[in-house]
Every structure is written in C-alpha cells, then in structure tokens.
C-alpha cells in the first residue's frame, strides 16, 4: 500500500501531521507493507533568510492565537517547536536531498531529521553545512550528498511534484493520498489515519478473495476442463 505525502519542512502542520501518521503506522498491524513516498511542496520558495516570526508585541492577535494553537498541538504530539528562534528558509535543496534519500531507503529518517533540525534545533535548513550534517545523521554518504548539493540533481523531480500538486488542486499541506484512492488534508487525529489504513486493507483483502473465488480451479489440485495445465 502506497502513501504519498506532500509536505514542506518549514511547515509546522506538516511536522505534526507526519508525526501522527507515524503513530498510526506503528499501531497498524500490516505496517511492513506500507510504502511512504514523500512529495515536494515549497510553501515559501526563494525565501529570504530572516526571522520567521516578529516579536510578540508586533504580532497580530490572530497570529498569536494561531501560534498558540500550533504549539498546543505540537506539545500533544510530543514535539518541541521554538517559533521565536526560527528563520525563513528556502527548502528546495532539502527536497532534492530527500529525493536522493528515497533511492537509499532512508527518506523517512531524513524527513524526521529535517523537521527536528528546523523546528527544535532552530537551524537554517537552507544552508549547505546544515543539510550535510542532517544527511550524515540519516545515514547518507556525505560525499554523495555534497555532490548533489553542488550540482542540480533531482531538481526536475522536485518541480514535477509541485506541478502534480498544482494539477490536483493541492493548496494546503500536509496532504496525504492513500493508494491513489483516499485523500486526507491537514492535521488529523491518529484514529483517522488508522481508519483509512484499515479500510483500504480490508478492501484489498476482499478484492483478492474475489479474484481467487473467480478462479476456483487455480491451485495444486483440480479436475475438469477449466483447470490450468
């Protein structure tokens, strides 16, 4: 079963949503059959490096309320987000690095580290030295990661993901597509993810049983003209 996740690493809702999906997968009996595929979505392309949030006295009341709600959700998910220390960051190169990690089976670990580095360690994940540090922690070859950042590898793959999102009308992230059948947008309770996983698994089991019943002679023993030789 494939789960496609459109996300960005400076999006707190994506961090919380991905964490809740992880909890759901840990509680899903057949998690070993799940294939997570991370899709690129830049909320703030070509971001200028500066403080993400203004001092509290200069923030609008609505912004303060939003940040407060995000912090409550993050805390409930076991996450530590430090809004007052964050900087804007262009995540294009981070997305390219994830594409490399996908070829090594290390994408989920890298995504987790990118979120943690940005929101908890308050590092600018636009910077090359930070990305190399994160890549090394995720188990990627440092020289290969460095080579990728020096060149333009996987840039086209990142652009294709964003074009696909535009074609599908994805405007808010995180956005999850389960087996190209079910879509979930935004931060949802863990149980919502579990319900979709279980429903899809039951549907796939039913389809398999129907195929088997439609070919009753297919097996190690059968008689009649319909048996396969």
N, C-alpha and C positions, 0 to 999 in steps of 0.2 A: 504494500500500500504506500503510495507516494503522498507526501505533504509538501506543498510548495509554500514558502513563507516569504512574502515581500516585506522587507524591513530596512531600517537605517539605524546606524549605530549612535546617532546623537538624538534619537527619539526615545524618551523615557517610557512611553506607552509600549514601544516595541520591546524594550528590555523587560518590562513587567509581563507582557503577553508571551514572550518566548519562555520566560521562567515558568509561567503557568502551564504552557504546553508541555514543558519538560516534566512537570509534576504529574500531569495527566498520563504521559507516556510511561512514567515509572509505575503507574498504577494500572496500566493496560497489559493484559495477560500476554498479548502477542506482540509486544514492542519490538522483538527481534526481527519482525517482518516489515517494520516501518522504515521508509527511506525519506529522510528530510532533505529538502532541496531549497537552499536559500537564494532568493532573487534580489537583485539590486534595485533600490529605490532611494534616490537622493532627495531629502527634504530641502536641503539648503546648498545647492551646487555653487561652487566658486565662492564659498563663504569667506568673509574677511575674518582674520584671527583677532577676536576681541572678546570681552566678557559677554557671556550668553544672557545674563540677567543683570538688570540695573539694581542699585541699592534699594532696599525695601521702601524707603521714603519716596522714591521716584517711580515705583511700580504702580500700575493701576490697581484698583481694588479687585477687579475681575482676575487679573493676572495673579495676584497674591492668592486668591481663592483657588485658582486652578493649580498653582504650585503646591499649595497645602494639600489638595486632594490627591495629587500625584504622589506626594511624599507619604501620605497615609496608605495608599495602595502599594507603594514600594515597600514600606515597612511591613505590611501584612504579608508580602511575598518574600520577606527575608532579605530585601535589598537595601543598600545604603546609597542614596543619591544626594550629592552635595551641590545643589543648584548655585550657591553663592560663589563657587570656585570654578565653574565650568566656563570654557571658551568655545566660541563658534569654531567649527572645523569642517573643511571640505572632505567628505568621506569617499570620494571617487577611488583613491588608491587603496583604501581599506576594502572596498568592494572588489577591486581587482585581486587583492590578496586572498580573499575568500574563494574566488574562482580557482586559484592555484590550490588552496587547501582542499577543495572538492575533489581534485584529482588524486589526492593522497588519503582521502577518508578522514580528514581532520577538520572539516568545516565547522561542525558544531562546537568543538573546543575553541576554535579561533573566534567564532562569533561571540561566545561567552566571554572570552578574554578582552575582546574589543569593547564590549559593553562595560565590563568591570574597569578597564583602564580609563575609559572616558568618564563614567558617572561616579566611580568610587575613588580611583586614584587621581582623577581630575587631570589626566594627561591629554595633550592635543594629538589625537589620532590621525591628524593630517601630516604630522612630521615623520620623516623617514626613520629616524632613530627609534621613535616610539613604535612604529609598525614593525621594525626589525626585532625589537625586544619582544613584542607580542607574538610574532611569528615563531621565534625561538621557543617561547614558552609553550606554544601549541604543538611543538614537535616538528615544525617545518625546517628544512635545510636553510640555514641563514644565507649562504651564498646564492642559492636559487631564489630566495625571497628578495635579496638585494638586487639580483639581476632583473627580476620582474619589475621592481620599482624604478630601475634605471631606464627600462625600455617601456613599450606601450602594450605589453602583453595583456590579453583579456579585456582590453578597453572596449572592443566591439561587443563582447559578451555582456558587459555591464550596460551598454547602450541598448542592446536588444531587449534585455529585461525591462528597462524603463519604457521602451516603445511598446512592449507587450502590455505593460501595466496601463499605459495610456489607451491602447486599443480596447482593453477590457473595462475601461472606466474606473480603474482603481484610483481613488483620490485620497483615501485615508489609510494609514498603516498603524499597526501591523495588519496584514491581510493574509489569510490562510486559505488555501484551496486543497481539499482532501480528495485525492483520487480523481481529480477533474470533475467532481460531482457536487461537492458541498463547499460553500464558501463561508468563512467567518471573518468579520471585520472588527478590529479594535480589541481592547482588553476584555476578556470574557472569563467567567468563573471556570475553575478546573473541570467541574462537572459537565459543562457544555462541551468541552473538548472530548471528554470521556464518552459522552452520549453519542457524539458523531463517530468516534472511533468504533464503538461497539456496534452501532447501527450499520456502518459500512462493512464491518467484518461479518456480521450476520447476513447481509445481502450477498456478499461474495461467497459465503458458505452455501447459501441457498442456490445461487446460480451454478455452483459446482455440482451440487447434488442433482439439480435438474438436468445438467448435461450428462451425468452418469446414468440417471434413470432413463434418459432418451437413448442410451446405448447399452441396454441390459446384457448384451452378449459379449461385451468387451471385458475380457478377463482371462483368468488362467484356465477356465473350463467352460465350455458351452457346446450346445448342439444346435443343428439347424442351418438353414441357408444363410441366415444373417450373421453368422459367426465370421470373425476375421481370421484369415489364414496366417 
